[in-house]
Amino acid sequence: MLLKFRVISDKIENFVLHIDADANNTFFELHEAIQDVCRYDPSELATFYTADEEWDKEREIAMFGSHLTKRKSVLTMKNTLLCEYLKEKEDKLIYIFDVINQKSLYIELNEIVMEKKLISPVVTFNRGIAPLQSTSDRYDTDLLVDEDSELQKIFTDFGELEDLNMIYGEIGEVM
């Protein structure tokens, strides 16, 4: 059975993905397809939630289990098949691709095709630029300081080396 999904963002209006997946694919395989097409950092945590008609979160399908998994029934992406939670047209998922900043994509099951099968999920349509995922090697450009600004001059204007030598002496003399 083939599941046809539509993926959208509430932050980027013109971003749309269509993904086809086999009902027996795992949530992890769907996660990998989204990560690949959006060029997200695979080392960042992500999670799925099933959602009701109003996009309110219901059941979490986490990337990893924890030491509490044995006491509590935690669903993990690698061990949960899509067909276990997606059974009807218009079933919804929330995919949180940036857990720290709670950035999400919204996934809706648009169509179920009974006779086709896929080995792994396939992106069939991609429009727009995916919302950015926050990662540790990126920084907020609003925090950058203009080269000519007063603050930049304060932090970089230490004077010439000769001036510092006159005030503090030669480095070799101190040692």
matplotlib code that plots the C-alpha trace (Angstrom):
import matplotlib.pyplot as plt

x = [0.0, 1.4, 0.9, 1.1, 2.0, 1.9, 4.5, 4.2, 5.6, 3.8, 6.9, 7.7, 4.5, 5.8, 7.5, 5.7, 6.9, 5.1, 6.5, 5.3, 6.1, 5.1, 2.8, 5.5, 8.2, 9.2, 8.9, 12.7, 12.7, 10.3, 12.5, 15.5, 13.7, 12.7, 16.2, 17.8, 15.6, 15.7, 19.4, 19.1, 21.9, 21.2, 22.9, 20.2, 17.3, 13.9, 10.5, 7.1, 3.7, 0.4, -2.0, -5.8, -7.8, -6.8, -3.0, -2.9, -0.2, -1.2, 1.2, 5.0, 7.2, 10.7, 14.0, 15.4, 14.1, 15.5, 16.2, 12.5, 11.4, 10.9, 8.6, 6.8, 5.6, 7.7, 7.4, 10.6, 11.0, 13.0, 10.5, 7.2, 5.7, 3.7, 0.7, 0.4, -0.7, -1.7, -4.7, -7.1, -6.8, -6.2, -4.4, -1.8, 1.7, 3.8, 7.5, 9.7, 13.1, 14.6, 13.6, 15.4, 13.7, 10.5, 10.6, 8.1, 6.8, 3.2, 2.5, -0.9, -1.8, -3.4, -4.0, -3.7, -3.0, -3.7, -1.6, 1.7, 4.8, 8.0, 11.3, 11.9, 10.1, 10.5, 10.1, 7.9, 7.5, 9.6, 8.8, 10.4, 13.1, 12.8, 12.8, 16.2, 17.3, 19.3, 22.7, 25.7, 27.8, 25.4, 24.9, 22.3, 23.3, 21.4, 24.1, 27.0, 28.4, 29.3, 33.0, 32.6, 30.5, 31.7, 31.4, 33.5, 36.2, 36.2, 36.9, 39.5, 41.4, 44.1, 46.7, 49.9, 52.2, 54.9, 52.4, 51.7, 55.5, 56.0, 53.3, 54.0, 57.6, 58.9, 57.5, 60.9, 61.7, 58.8, 59.9]
y = [0.0, 3.4, 6.5, 9.9, 12.8, 16.5, 18.4, 22.1, 24.7, 27.3, 29.6, 29.4, 29.9, 28.6, 25.5, 22.2, 18.6, 15.6, 12.3, 8.8, 6.0, 2.4, 1.7, -0.7, 1.9, 3.1, 6.6, 6.7, 6.1, 9.0, 11.1, 10.3, 11.3, 14.7, 15.2, 14.5, 16.7, 19.6, 19.2, 19.1, 18.0, 14.3, 14.6, 16.9, 15.4, 15.2, 13.7, 13.0, 13.5, 12.1, 15.0, 15.5, 17.5, 20.8, 19.9, 19.3, 16.9, 13.4, 10.4, 11.0, 8.8, 9.7, 9.3, 7.2, 5.4, 6.1, 4.1, 4.8, 2.9, -0.4, 1.2, 3.5, 2.6, 5.0, 4.6, 5.0, 5.9, 2.8, 0.4, 2.0, 1.4, 4.2, 1.9, 1.5, 5.2, 6.3, 4.5, 7.1, 9.9, 13.3, 11.7, 14.2, 14.2, 17.0, 16.6, 18.6, 18.8, 21.3, 20.1, 22.9, 25.7, 23.7, 24.2, 21.9, 20.7, 19.6, 16.3, 15.2, 11.9, 12.9, 9.6, 5.9, 3.7, 0.1, -1.8, 0.0, -0.7, 1.2, 0.1, 3.5, 6.9, 9.1, 12.8, 13.4, 17.2, 19.9, 23.6, 26.4, 26.5, 24.4, 26.3, 26.5, 24.1, 25.7, 24.1, 24.9, 26.0, 28.6, 32.0, 34.7, 37.4, 40.0, 39.6, 40.5, 43.9, 46.2, 46.6, 50.4, 50.4, 51.8, 48.5, 46.8, 49.5, 49.1, 45.3, 45.6, 48.8, 47.7, 50.0, 49.2, 46.6, 49.3, 51.2, 48.1, 47.4, 50.9, 50.4, 46.8, 46.3, 43.6, 40.1, 38.6, 41.1, 39.8, 36.2]
z = [0.0, -1.0, 1.2, -0.5, 1.8, 1.5, 3.7, 4.5, 6.8, 8.8, 8.5, 4.8, 2.7, -0.6, 0.7, -0.3, -0.5, -1.8, -0.5, -1.4, 1.1, 1.5, 4.4, 5.7, 5.8, 9.2, 10.6, 10.6, 6.8, 6.3, 8.7, 6.5, 3.3, 4.8, 6.2, 2.8, 0.7, 3.2, 3.8, 7.5, 9.9, 10.6, 14.0, 15.3, 17.2, 15.6, 16.5, 15.0, 16.7, 15.4, 15.3, 15.4, 12.8, 14.5, 14.4, 18.2, 19.2, 20.3, 20.4, 20.1, 17.9, 19.1, 17.4, 20.2, 23.3, 26.7, 29.9, 30.7, 27.5, 29.4, 32.0, 29.6, 26.1, 24.1, 20.3, 18.3, 14.7, 13.8, 15.4, 14.2, 10.8, 9.1, 8.7, 12.5, 12.9, 9.4, 8.2, 6.6, 4.2, 6.0, 8.9, 10.2, 11.6, 13.1, 12.3, 14.7, 12.9, 15.4, 18.9, 20.8, 18.9, 18.3, 14.4, 12.7, 9.4, 9.0, 7.1, 5.9, 4.3, 0.9, -0.7, -0.2, -3.3, -2.6, -5.2, -5.4, -3.2, -2.6, -1.0, 0.6, 0.6, -2.5, -2.9, -5.9, -5.7, -4.1, -4.2, -2.2, 0.3, 3.5, 6.8, 8.3, 11.0, 13.8, 14.2, 16.4, 13.4, 12.3, 13.9, 13.8, 11.3, 13.4, 16.0, 13.7, 14.1, 11.1, 10.5, 10.9, 14.1, 17.4, 19.2, 16.6, 17.0, 20.8, 20.5, 17.7, 18.4, 20.8, 19.4, 17.7, 19.1, 19.7, 21.9, 24.0, 24.3, 25.7, 28.3, 29.4, 28.3, 26.0, 26.5, 27.0, 29.8, 31.9, 31.8]

ax = plt.figure().add_subplot(projection="3d")
ax.plot(x, y, z, "-o")
ax.set_aspect("equal")
plt.show()
